[in-house]
Amino acid sequence: MLIFDELQTRGHESLSLIQHPLTGLRAVLAVHSTVLGPAIAGVRLRQLDEESLVRSALDLSESLTLKSALAGLNYGGGACVIMPGDGDLLISKTEPHAREALFRALGRELRPLSSRVILTEDIGVTARDISFVAQETPGTLGQHTDTSRVTGYGVYRGMKAAAKYVLDNESLRGVRIAIYGLGAMGRELAEHLHREGARLIVADPRPAVVQELVEDFGATAMEPADILEAPCDIFAPCSGGSSIALQAVPRLQCRMIAGGEHHPLTRAGENAVREAGIVYIPDFAINSAGLIAAAHSCGKEEAAEQVYQNVSRICEVARHSAQPVHTVARMMAEQRISLIGGLGRRD
């Protein structure tokens, strides 16, 4: 990867490497935009090689810029992806303070950026972890929000709004929905879909988690390698990112992609699913309820209702303009960034 070319092409403002040898902290901080306000930076804890670590930060930060803009928030987008090193140490009973030390080190390292970067939880990171960060820097958000549960409910509501556009019916009863990724957010989504009577197909690298949903919700289990080929109405990626590789698009057998995962498709992948006749409801439009709830200190119903209204509006514009939904969503987000950014920065 040519770093500066990548930053310029995607419009990122900065990319920083963070290290604290004593705690084992190694992280990448990407700031995509601060045009609307300080960058909300999702903090992820993931075991990745260095190049994948950087790409994950770049992808997530861009999605958060668009998510914040589309949700009407005065924030930009960032991402902090931590490489955990010895993952066992973070859950060790003999070293109970290792996790606290890691996240407090992160807060201390990023304290000088607290007016520009605000850290919040993402994959592998909990509200308690962010509370450790908050002991060292005022630049945090969301430690009092059950982000995964709120986001999952928001994805469910956004999926219903999109179904009215794609399936001609908001009801998801009897609709075949394949969910890939059964973390806290994916399971929350599955619970709401099951309650409505959707027919669930599920996959996750953890067999025990899959079996739980088979027993609790009557879901059909598939191997992660095969889930893209599941005959379904809606495919819901809810994993760690980049779940749908460009070369895998021809395997999809769905009418719509709508899930909570950040950046499941590349730009080339978005074009490929459009050519395949599949409607893509982009991540930054449908997975924003957790961020909205944290930013406005509101409940899940209010945050999810905003997601429902946003997705409905995007789909309505797409219908009247005969443009793809994902293109309209990006255009609306970028338009707000341009218009508000054109007012100049606040003093």
C-alpha angles and dihedrals in degrees: 000000000000099000101201092044089051093049093048094046093051096038098242119165099207148350122204135186116217126197135173108173098193093060095031092243113165116164146153121224117198122186112194101176142352095176095114095034141298115342116259102221118200110215115219129185107206137154102232138143114257097261092048089048090057094044091049091053093048093048096047095045092053091049091050092052091055093041093053093046094048092047090055094245124147094233137101128216134268141149137207115198117189124203101213098207104195098027092184090063091063092060098033117130090205092056101039095161098052094095093047090050093049095052095040088052089053091051092048093049092050098040092101088059096050093115090053105033128044117191124216136166126279136153114350093002126103136204087253090057090053089049087059089051089049090060088067105034137024089220099098138108138184105028088129095048125086088224100180095051093045092047092049092052090047091052089051092052092045090050090055091051091050093046089061087059100039104029098029090236132076092208114099095193108131092003113138109234124180115203120196112194122033104201120133093292096043092049091048089053091048091052093055092045092049091050089056092049102255118159105242130209113184140188135177134155088245109078094196092058091050092049089053091059092044089056098038101039105019090244123168112241124223134176114259090241091057104038094093088065094052110127101237145137096233130026112203115195108199102161134101101294141285092048093150110057117200092246090052096058094091088060094062116109100183136105096218140023114211123150145130098256118116114237101351091165135042119228088261089050091053089055091047095053090047090054088048090057094248120139113226118204099198122235094239091058099046108031101054101100094096092051092045091050092049094045095047098030088233134141128264094258093057094043093047091048089058089052089050092051093045094050091045091052093048092049092048092052090047091052094051096041096042089229128132115271094237091052092051092048093052091045092052092049094047091047092057091047090051096045097044092039089053089064089070129241121303118253 
